[in-house]
Amino acid sequence: MPSGDEADRLCLGAGTPVIVVVRTALAAGGRAVEVNEMVLDSAAYVLTYDVEA
């Protein structure tokens, strides 16, 4: 569930959950070079990922 600040910023109604996506990009040696954290209104998004192993 969102924090009060997240609910306010996203204009969420009471009881609306959020999705938190944290993505870390790594350099060739394994060092983290970027971290991206997204908080999304769960009623507004469908997430689809294609990941090659």
N, C-alpha and C positions, 0 to 999 in steps of 0.2 A: 504494500500500500504506500502511496506517496506521503512524503512529509508535508506539513502545512504549506511550506514555501513552494514545493513542487506543484501541489494542487492549485495554489494561487496562480503561479506562473503559467501553468498549462490550462487554466480555466476549467478544471475538472469538477464534475458533480460529486456529491458525497457517495462513497462506496466504489468509485472507479479506480481500479488498480492501474499500475504502470508497469512497463517492461523496462528493465535496465540492461543495456548492452554495453559490455566493456570489450574493446578490441585493442590488442597490443601488436604493433608491427615490430618485427625483429630484423636486425641487420644480419648479414651472412654469418657472422661469428656468434650470433645468439644474443647480442646486446639489444635491449629495447630502445628503439629510436622514436617511437610515437605511441601514446596511449590516448584513446578516445573513449569517453564515457557518454552514453546517450540515455536520456530518460524519456520514454515515449508513452503517450496515452494508449493504453492497450486496446481501447475500443476503436482507434483510428488507424491502426497499422496491421498489415499482414507481412511477416518477415519470411523471406525465402532466401536460402543460401545454397550455392553450389560450391562444394569444396573438393578439390582434387587432392588425394592423398599422395 
